Amino acid sequence: MENFIVSARKYRPQNFSTVVGQSHITTTLKNAIRNNQLAHAFLFCGPRGVGKTTCARILAKTINCEQLQPDGEACNECHSCKSFNEGSSFNIHELDAASNNSVDDIRTLVEQVRFAPQAGKYKIYIIDEVHMLSSSAFNAFLKTLEEPPSYAIFILATTEKHKILPTILSRCQIFDFKRITIQDTVDHLQEICTKEQIQAEADALHLVAQKTDGCMRDSLSTLDKIVSFTGGKLTYQNTLEHLNILDYDYFFKLMDAVLQQDVGGALLIFDEILQKGFEGDNFLNGWAEFLRNLLMCKEEKVLHLLEVSGNLKDRYKQLSGKISPAYLITALHVLNDTEINYRMARNKRLHVEMALIKLCYLQQAVTLVGDDQSGEVVKKKLVPDGAVPQQLRAPFAQAAPVKAGKPATAASIAQNESARLTIETPPAAKTTTPVATPPPATHTTAAATAPAATPPPSTAPAARTTPAKTGATGSKLTGLAAMKEALAAKAEQTPVKEVIPITQGALAVYWEEFIDIFRQANKMTVVSNLQLAVVNLLAKEEIGIVSRNIVQFRFMEEEKLAISDFFKRKFNNPTLVLTLQLDESQQTQDIGPAPLSSREQFQLMTEKYPLIKELKDKLNMELDF
C-alpha cells in the first residue's frame, strides 16, 4: 500500500508560473532575478494558505539555479535545483520561528551567516512565522539583517505583519499576498480533479471555494475530504451535506413566499431549515448574502462582485428583475438589525420569525417607486380615494417622500403619517365670506356635493375660521415646529411666580424646615450633620454653608444639589447660587478632650475612691496596663 500524499503537498507549486492568484508578486520576483536586482531581505505577509512559504522556497531555488531560464524560472535540471528538490541543499536553511523564537536560536543563525556557501552563489535563510520571535530575538537579528554579507539573503514570512517591529520592516522589501479569488480557486481545483480523474460539478467546486474563503491549502484539504466521503464523485448535493451549507434553493423559495406575502409558507420554510440543524444566525447571514447578491444583479458594472456559478447567476438575474432596489435595501436594513440583536434575544426563533413577517408585509408599509420616479419610497394610502373629498385629497397625495437609499424606519413612517393627517384649510373663494370647514368623515360624501354655507359670525367658533399657521415660506409647519410653538404658547400661559427676597431670618427658618424633613424620616445621622453646619447669606442671590471638618464638607458636597433645589423652590429663584465653605478653626471644639489611658484611668479612680487602692494593697494585686 502506497503512502497517501495530500493534495496540498502533492500539487504544491514548484515554479513561479504554477503559483495561483499571486501574479503581481511572481512577476516582480522574476524581473528582479533577471535584472540582478535582488534585495538582501524580503518579507512575505498575507493570510494563511495563499503561498507565502511556497514562493519563498521557489525564490530560494531560482536564485541559485545554474541555468536560469529566459523567463526567470528555474531549470529544475542543474545540480542546485535537483539538490533543492531532493531536500539536500546546503545553501538553503529554513527556520520555524514558532518553535525557535529565543535569542539563542537567532544567535546560532547569525553564526552560520559568517560562512560563505560551498557551492552556489547565495545562502538563503527562510524564517517562517517570524512574528513569533521575541523582542530580544528581533533586536539580536537587527544588525545582521541590516548589513548582511553579500552572499546572504533573508526571506521572512508571516501572517501577522502588525506584530513585527518597525525596525525590522524598514530593513525588508515587503510583499503583500492577497486572498485567492473564488474563480482562481475553482479553476485550480478543476485542474486537479482532471489530473486525478475525479468527477466534480462546477457548483460543488464553487461551494468548496466559498467555504475556504481564499485559502488554497484549505480548499485542497476540503477537496480530499469530500472525495473520500463521496467516493470520487462530487455533486452539489453531497457537497452541501458534507460542508453543512444552507442550500440556495431554500432562499429562492423563501423569496417567492415573501413576495407573495405568504407568511405561513415562509415560516414553514424556516422551520424546515431549523429541522436540518441550522441555527438562526446562520440563516440570517445566508439570507442577507442572498439579498446582497440580488442587489448586485441590478447594476451591470458590479455584476463581477457576484461570486457564484454561472447557472446560479442566471437565476439571480431573473429573480432580481421582479424586485426593486428600494425593497432590497430596506430588507437588508431589517435583517441587519435582526442579526445585531439576535444574541440578546431570549426567544431566538421568534426573533427571526418576526423579521420574516416584517419582510412579508414590507410592501404594504411602503410603496416602492421605480427609477423613473427618482427611486423614492413613500407610504401607501390607507384611505380609498372614493371615501375622501376632493378638497382633502391633496394633503394625502403630498406625503413627504423617503429616499430609496435610506430604509423606511418607524420615525420616517410616523413623519409621513403626521404629514398626511395635517390638513390645510382650503383657500377661500374670491370673496370676503369665510368658507365653512367640512363636516366629519362619516358624512364626507354628502359634504363633497353640498354647497359651502356661510355660518353666522356669532355662532362660528374662532378656531374654525382661523387659517392654518404657516412658516416663512408659506408651507405648513412640520411636527417639530408645531411642538416648539405649542411649548412656547404653554410657557406664555404659565404664570410667573414672584421671587421672594433672601434674608438671614428666612434662611434660618427654611434650613430648619429642610432638617425637619430628615428628622421625620428618622435619619438622625443626616440631621446631626446638617445641624452642625452654619448657613449664611453671602450676596444678594448667593447662600453659603460653612462646614467644620472635612467629613462634614464631603457630606455637604453630596447633598448640594438637593439643598440648592430646596432653596430655589422656597425663594422662587432659579438663579440662586449655593456655595460650600470649610472652616477647620472650630474642628478641635467638636472633638472634645483626649481619651485617658488605662494607667490614667486607674489613677483617677484611686484619687476619687481611696478604698480601691487599699483593696489592691491588701490583696497584693498586680495591675496589667
C-alpha positions in Angstrom: 0.0 0.0 0.0 1.5 3.3 -1.1 1.6 6.2 1.3 -1.1 8.8 0.5 0.1 12.3 -0.1 -2.4 15.1 0.5 -3.2 17.3 -2.5 -1.8 20.4 -0.7 1.7 18.8 -0.7 1.4 16.8 -3.9 0.4 19.7 -6.1 2.5 22.4 -4.3 3.9 24.7 -7.0 7.5 24.2 -8.0 8.0 27.3 -10.1 6.5 30.8 -10.3 4.2 30.0 -13.2 2.3 27.5 -11.1 1.6 29.8 -8.2 -2.2 30.6 -8.2 -3.5 34.1 -7.7 -0.3 36.0 -6.9 0.8 37.1 -10.3 1.7 40.6 -9.0 4.3 39.1 -6.8 5.7 36.4 -9.0 6.2 38.8 -11.9 8.1 41.2 -9.6 10.4 38.5 -8.3 11.1 37.1 -11.8 12.0 40.5 -13.1 14.3 41.2 -10.1 16.1 37.9 -10.7 16.5 38.5 -14.4 17.8 42.1 -13.8 20.0 41.0 -10.9 18.3 43.5 -8.6 17.7 41.3 -5.6 17.2 42.8 -2.2 19.1 41.3 0.8 15.8 40.8 2.8 12.3 40.0 1.8 9.1 40.0 3.9 6.2 37.9 2.6 3.0 38.7 4.5 -0.7 37.8 4.0 -3.4 35.4 5.0 -2.8 31.7 5.7 -2.6 29.3 2.8 -2.0 31.8 0.0 1.5 30.7 -1.0 4.0 32.7 1.2 6.2 29.8 2.1 5.9 28.3 -1.3 7.0 31.5 -3.0 9.9 31.8 -0.6 11.1 28.3 -1.5 10.7 28.9 -5.2 12.6 32.1 -4.9 15.4 30.4 -3.0 15.7 27.7 -5.6 15.6 30.1 -8.6 18.3 32.4 -7.1 20.9 29.6 -7.1 19.8 28.0 -10.4 22.9 27.4 -12.6 20.9 27.5 -15.8 18.3 30.3 -15.3 15.6 30.3 -18.0 14.9 33.5 -20.1 11.6 34.0 -18.4 13.1 34.0 -14.9 12.2 30.4 -14.0 14.5 27.7 -12.5 15.6 24.9 -14.9 15.0 22.0 -12.4 17.8 20.1 -14.1 21.0 21.6 -12.7 22.8 20.3 -9.5 21.4 23.1 -7.4 17.8 22.6 -8.4 18.0 18.8 -8.0 19.5 19.1 -4.6 16.8 21.5 -3.6 14.0 19.3 -4.9 15.5 16.3 -3.0 15.8 18.4 0.2 19.6 18.1 0.4 20.7 21.6 -0.4 23.3 23.1 2.0 22.6 26.7 0.8 19.0 26.9 1.9 18.2 27.0 5.6 14.6 27.1 6.8 13.8 28.1 10.4 10.4 27.8 12.1 10.2 30.8 14.3 7.1 29.5 16.1 9.2 26.8 17.9 12.7 28.5 17.7 11.9 32.0 18.9 14.6 32.6 21.5 17.7 34.8 21.4 20.0 31.7 21.3 18.3 30.4 18.2 18.8 33.7 16.4 22.4 33.9 17.6 23.0 30.4 16.2 21.6 31.6 12.9 23.8 34.7 12.9 26.9 32.5 13.5 26.0 30.4 10.4 25.8 33.5 8.3 29.5 34.1 8.7 30.4 31.1 6.5 30.2 31.5 2.7 28.4 28.9 0.6 30.5 25.9 -0.6 28.6 25.6 -3.9 26.3 28.2 -5.5 26.2 31.9 -5.3 23.9 32.6 -2.3 22.9 31.3 1.1 19.2 31.8 1.7 17.6 31.8 5.1 13.8 31.3 5.2 12.3 32.2 8.6 8.6 31.2 8.7 6.1 32.7 11.2 8.7 35.4 12.0 6.2 37.4 14.1 6.6 34.7 16.9 10.2 35.9 17.6 10.6 37.6 21.0 11.6 41.2 21.2 15.1 40.2 22.3 15.5 37.9 19.3 14.4 40.7 17.0 16.9 43.0 18.5 19.7 40.4 18.2 18.7 40.0 14.5 18.7 43.7 13.6 22.3 44.3 12.8 22.7 41.2 10.7 19.5 41.9 8.8 20.6 45.5 8.1 24.1 44.7 6.8 24.4 41.0 5.9 27.2 39.6 3.8 26.9 39.8 0.0 26.1 36.1 -0.3 23.3 36.1 2.4 19.6 36.6 1.6 16.8 36.5 4.2 13.2 35.7 3.4 10.8 36.3 6.2 7.2 35.0 6.1 4.3 36.0 8.5 0.6 36.1 8.7 0.6 39.0 11.3 2.5 41.9 9.9 1.4 44.3 12.7 3.3 42.2 15.3 6.7 42.8 13.6 8.9 45.6 14.9 9.1 48.7 12.7 12.9 48.4 12.7 12.6 45.0 11.0 10.0 46.3 8.5 12.2 49.2 7.4 15.1 46.7 6.6 12.9 44.4 4.3 11.3 44.6 0.9 7.7 43.9 1.7 5.4 41.8 -0.5 1.7 41.6 0.5 -0.1 38.4 -0.6 -3.8 38.7 -1.3 -6.6 36.2 -0.8 -7.1 33.9 -3.8 -10.3 34.6 -5.7 -13.1 32.1 -5.9 -12.7 31.8 -9.6 -9.0 31.1 -9.4 -9.6 28.5 -6.7 -12.3 26.8 -8.8 -10.0 26.7 -11.9 -7.2 25.1 -9.8 -9.5 22.6 -8.2 -10.9 21.7 -11.6 -7.4 21.1 -12.9 -6.5 18.8 -10.1 -9.8 16.9 -10.5 -8.9 16.3 -14.1 -5.4 15.0 -13.2 -6.8 12.7 -10.5 -9.8 11.6 -12.7 -12.3 12.9 -10.2 -15.8 13.8 -11.4 -16.8 17.1 -9.9 -19.6 19.5 -10.7 -18.7 23.2 -11.1 -21.3 24.2 -8.5 -19.7 21.8 -6.0 -16.3 23.3 -6.5 -17.8 26.8 -6.1 -19.1 25.7 -2.7 -15.7 24.5 -1.7 -14.1 27.7 -2.8 -16.6 29.9 -0.9 -16.3 27.8 2.3 -12.5 28.1 2.4 -12.5 31.9 1.9 -9.5 32.4 -0.3 -7.2 29.8 1.3 -5.9 27.3 -1.3 -4.5 24.9 1.3 -7.9 24.7 3.0 -9.5 24.2 -0.4 -7.3 21.3 -1.3 -7.8 19.7 2.2 -11.6 20.1 1.9 -11.4 18.5 -1.6 -9.6 15.5 -0.2 -12.2 15.0 2.5 -15.2 15.2 0.1 -13.5 12.9 -2.4 -13.2 10.3 0.4 -16.7 10.9 1.5 -18.3 10.6 -2.0 -16.0 8.0 -3.5 -14.5 10.3 -6.1 -17.7 11.9 -7.4 -18.5 15.4 -6.3 -22.0 16.7 -6.7 -23.7 19.8 -5.5 -26.0 17.9 -3.0 -23.3 15.7 -1.4 -21.0 18.7 -1.1 -23.8 20.6 0.7 -24.3 17.7 3.0 -20.6 17.3 3.8 -19.9 21.0 4.3 -23.1 21.7 6.2 -24.0 24.7 4.0 -27.5 26.0 3.6 -28.8 25.4 0.1 -29.6 28.4 -2.1 -32.8 26.7 -3.2 -34.3 27.5 0.3 -33.6 31.2 -0.2 -35.2 31.2 -3.7 -38.3 29.5 -2.4 -38.4 31.8 0.7 -38.1 34.9 -1.6 -41.1 33.7 -3.6 -43.1 33.3 -0.5 -42.2 36.8 0.8 -43.1 38.4 -2.5 -46.5 36.7 -2.4 -46.9 37.8 1.3 -47.3 34.1 2.2 -46.4 34.3 5.9 -47.3 30.7 6.6 -45.2 29.4 3.7 -42.2 31.5 4.8 -42.5 30.2 8.4 -42.7 26.6 7.2 -39.6 27.0 5.1 -37.7 28.5 8.1 -38.9 25.6 10.2 -37.6 23.1 7.7 -34.2 24.9 7.8 -34.2 24.6 11.6 -35.0 20.9 11.4 -31.9 20.3 9.3 -29.8 21.6 12.2 -29.0 25.1 11.1 -29.1 27.9 13.7 -31.0 31.2 13.3 -27.8 33.3 12.9 -26.6 31.1 10.1 -30.0 31.6 8.3 -29.9 35.4 8.8 -26.3 35.5 7.4 -27.2 33.4 4.4 -30.4 35.3 3.8 -28.6 38.7 3.9 -26.0 37.4 1.5 -28.7 36.2 -0.8 -30.4 39.7 -0.8 -27.0 41.3 -1.4 -26.4 39.1 -4.5 -29.9 40.2 -5.8 -28.9 43.8 -5.3 -25.6 43.3 -7.2 -27.6 42.0 -10.2 -29.2 45.4 -10.5 -26.1 47.0 -11.8 -24.1 45.6 -14.7 -20.8 47.3 -13.6 -20.9 45.5 -10.2 -22.0 42.2 -11.6 -18.5 40.8 -11.2 -18.9 41.0 -7.4 -21.4 38.2 -7.6 -19.1 35.2 -6.9 -21.4 32.3 -7.8 -21.5 29.8 -10.6 -22.9 30.6 -14.0 -26.2 28.7 -13.5 -26.9 30.3 -10.2 -26.0 33.8 -11.6 -28.8 33.4 -14.2 -31.3 32.6 -11.5 -30.2 35.6 -9.5 -30.7 37.9 -12.6 -34.1 36.5 -13.3 -35.4 37.0 -9.8 -33.8 40.4 -9.3 -35.9 41.8 -12.2 -39.0 41.2 -10.1 -37.8 43.2 -7.1 -37.0 46.9 -6.8 -33.7 48.2 -5.3 -35.6 50.1 -2.6 -37.2 46.9 -1.3 -33.8 45.1 -1.2 -32.1 47.9 0.7 -35.0 48.1 3.2 -35.0 44.3 3.7 -31.2 44.3 4.2 -31.6 47.0 6.9 -34.2 44.9 8.7 -32.0 41.8 8.5 -29.0 43.7 9.7 -30.9 44.9 12.8 -32.2 41.4 13.4 -28.7 39.9 13.2 -27.3 42.5 15.6 -30.0 41.9 18.2 -30.0 38.1 17.8 -27.6 37.3 20.6 -29.6 39.4 23.1 -32.9 37.8 22.2 -34.2 35.1 24.6 -36.7 33.5 22.1 -34.3 33.4 19.2 -36.7 31.6 16.9 -39.5 34.1 17.4 -36.9 36.9 16.8 -36.1 35.5 13.4 -39.8 34.8 12.6 -40.7 38.4 13.4 -38.1 39.5 10.8 -39.7 37.2 8.2 -43.2 38.6 9.0 -41.9 42.2 8.6 -40.4 41.3 5.2 -43.6 39.7 4.1 -45.7 42.8 4.8 -42.9 45.3 3.9 -44.7 46.1 0.6 -47.8 47.1 2.5 -45.9 49.6 4.6 -44.2 51.4 1.7 -44.9 51.9 -1.9 -41.8 51.1 -3.9 -41.4 53.6 -6.7 -39.2 52.7 -9.7 -36.2 54.5 -11.1 -38.4 56.6 -13.4 -39.7 58.4 -10.3 -36.3 59.1 -8.8 -36.3 55.9 -6.7 -38.4 57.3 -3.9 -40.2 55.3 -1.2 -43.5 56.8 0.0 -46.0 55.5 2.4 -49.1 53.7 1.0 -52.5 55.4 1.1 -54.6 53.7 3.8 -57.8 55.5 2.8 -59.6 54.8 -0.5 -59.8 57.7 -2.9 -63.6 57.4 -3.2 -64.0 58.0 0.6 -62.1 61.3 0.7 -63.5 64.6 -0.6 -61.6 66.2 -3.5 -60.6 69.1 -1.4 -58.9 66.8 1.2 -57.1 64.6 -1.3 -54.2 67.0 -1.9 -52.7 66.7 1.6 -52.7 62.9 1.3 -51.1 62.9 -2.1 -48.3 65.3 -0.9 -46.8 63.0 1.7 -43.2 63.6 2.4 -41.1 61.1 0.3 -38.3 59.0 1.8 -35.2 58.5 -0.3 -34.6 55.0 -1.6 -31.1 54.9 -0.2 -32.5 55.1 3.4 -34.8 52.3 4.6 -38.2 53.2 5.8 -37.8 53.4 9.6 -40.5 53.9 12.2 -39.6 57.6 12.5 -39.9 58.2 8.8 -43.3 56.4 8.6 -44.5 58.4 11.6 -43.4 61.6 10.0 -45.2 60.7 6.7 -48.3 59.8 8.7 -48.3 63.1 10.6 -47.8 65.0 7.4 -50.9 63.3 5.9 -53.0 63.9 8.9 -52.1 67.6 9.0 -54.7 69.1 6.6 -54.5 72.6 5.5 -57.6 74.8 5.4 -58.7 75.1 1.7 -58.1 78.5 0.2 -61.2 80.8 0.3 -63.0 81.8 -2.8 -62.6 85.3 -4.3 -64.9 86.8 -1.6 -64.6 88.1 1.9 -67.1 85.4 3.2 -65.2 82.6 5.0 -65.7 79.0 3.8 -67.1 76.6 6.3 -64.9 73.7 7.5 -66.0 70.3 6.0 -68.0 68.1 8.4 -66.6 64.9 10.0 -65.5 61.8 7.9 -68.8 60.0 8.4 -70.6 62.5 6.2 -67.8 63.1 3.7 -69.9 62.1 0.6 -72.7 64.5 1.4 -70.3 67.2 2.3 -68.5 66.9 -1.0 -71.7 67.5 -3.1 -73.3 70.1 -0.8 -72.5 73.8 -1.5 -70.5 75.7 1.1 -72.6 77.5 3.6 -71.7 80.7 5.5 -72.2 80.2 9.2 -73.4 83.2 11.4 -70.4 85.1 12.8 -71.8 84.9 16.3 -72.0 81.0 16.3 -68.9 80.2 14.4 -66.1 79.1 16.6 -63.0 81.2 16.3 -60.7 78.2 15.9 -62.5 77.0 12.8 -62.2 80.3 10.9 -58.5 80.7 11.8 -56.4 79.6 8.9 -53.6 77.0 9.5 -50.4 78.6 10.6 -47.7 78.7 8.0 -43.9 79.3 8.1 -41.9 81.9 6.4 -42.2 80.1 3.0 -45.9 79.7 3.2 -45.8 75.9 3.8 -47.5 74.3 6.8 -45.5 73.8 9.9 -43.7 70.5 10.4 -44.3 68.3 13.5 -41.2 69.6 15.3 -42.0 73.3 14.6 -45.6 72.8 15.8 -44.4 71.2 19.1 -42.0 74.1 19.7 -44.8 76.6 19.1 -47.1 74.7 21.5 -44.4 74.6 24.2 -43.8 78.4 23.7 -47.5 79.1 24.0 -47.8 77.0 27.1 -44.8 78.8 28.7 -46.6 82.1 27.9 -49.8 81.0 29.6 -47.9 79.7 32.7 -48.0 82.4 35.4 -44.6 83.6 36.6 -44.2 83.4 40.4 -42.8 86.4 42.2 -39.2 86.0 43.5 -39.0 86.1 47.4 -36.1 88.2 48.7 -33.5 86.3 50.6 -32.9 87.3 54.2 -30.9 85.7 57.1 -34.1 85.1 59.1 -35.8 83.3 56.1 -32.7 81.2 55.6 -32.7 80.0 59.2 -36.5 79.1 59.0 -36.1 77.3 55.7 -33.0 75.5 56.9 -34.8 74.1 60.0 -37.6 73.0 57.7 -35.1 71.2 55.5 -33.6 69.5 58.6 -37.0 68.5 59.8 -37.6 66.5 56.6 -34.9 64.1 57.6 -35.9 64.2 61.2 -39.3 62.9 60.3 -37.7 60.2 58.2 -35.7 59.1 61.3 -32.4 59.8 59.6 -30.6 61.2 62.7 -27.1 60.9 61.3 -28.1 63.3 58.4 -29.8 65.6 60.9 -26.7 65.8 63.1 -24.5 66.7 60.1 -26.9 69.3 59.0 -27.3 70.9 62.4 -23.5 71.3 62.7 -23.4 73.4 59.5 -23.9 77.2 59.5 -26.0 78.8 56.8 -25.1 82.4 55.8 -26.2 84.9 53.2 -23.1 85.8 51.2 -24.6 88.0 48.5 -28.0 89.1 47.1 -28.5 85.7 45.4 -25.7 83.6 47.0 -26.1 81.3 50.0 -23.1 79.9 51.8 -22.9 76.8 54.0 -19.9 76.5 56.3 -18.7 73.1 57.4 -16.5 72.5 60.5 -14.5 69.5 59.2 -13.6 67.7 56.0 -16.0 64.8 56.7 -19.0 67.2 57.0 -17.8 69.1 54.0 -17.8 65.9 51.8 -21.3 65.2 53.1 -22.5 68.6 52.1 -21.0 68.2 48.6 -23.1 65.1 48.1 -26.3 66.8 49.3 -25.5 70.1 47.5 -27.9 69.5 44.6 -30.8 68.7 46.9 -30.2 71.7 49.2 -29.9 74.0 46.2 -33.2 72.8 44.6 -34.9 73.2 48.0 -33.8 76.9 48.4 -34.6 77.7 44.7 -38.1 76.3 45.2 -38.7 78.1 48.5 -37.5 81.5 47.2 -38.9 81.1 43.7 -35.4 82.0 42.3 -33.9 79.6 39.8 -30.7 81.8 39.6 -29.8 81.2 43.2 -26.2 80.1 43.9 -25.2 77.7 46.7 -21.5 77.9 47.9 -19.9 75.4 50.2 -17.1 76.5 52.6 -14.8 74.7 55.0 -13.7 76.3 58.3 -11.4 74.0 60.3 -10.8 76.5 63.0 -13.7 75.1 65.0 -12.8 71.5 64.4 -11.0 71.0 67.7 -14.1 72.2 69.6 -16.1 69.3 68.2 -13.5 66.7 69.1 -13.6 67.2 72.9 -10.9 66.1 75.4 -8.5 63.4 74.6 -9.3 59.9 75.9 -7.4 58.7 79.0 -5.1 55.7 79.0 -5.6 52.7 81.3 -3.0 53.9 83.9 -4.5 57.4 83.9 -8.0 56.0 84.4 -6.8 53.9 87.4 -5.0 56.8 89.0 -8.2 58.9 88.6 -10.3 56.2 90.2 -7.9 55.9 93.2 -7.9 59.6 93.8 -11.7 59.7 93.8 -12.2 56.3 95.7 -9.2 55.6 98.1 -10.6 52.3 99.1 -9.8 50.9 95.7 -6.0 51.4 96.3 -6.3 50.0 99.8 -8.0 46.9 98.5 -5.3 46.4 95.9 -2.6 46.6 98.5 -4.3 44.2 100.9 -4.8 41.6 98.2 -1.3 42.1 96.8 -2.7 42.6 93.3 -0.6 43.5 90.3 -2.0 45.7 87.6 -1.5 44.8 83.9 -1.6 48.1 82.0 
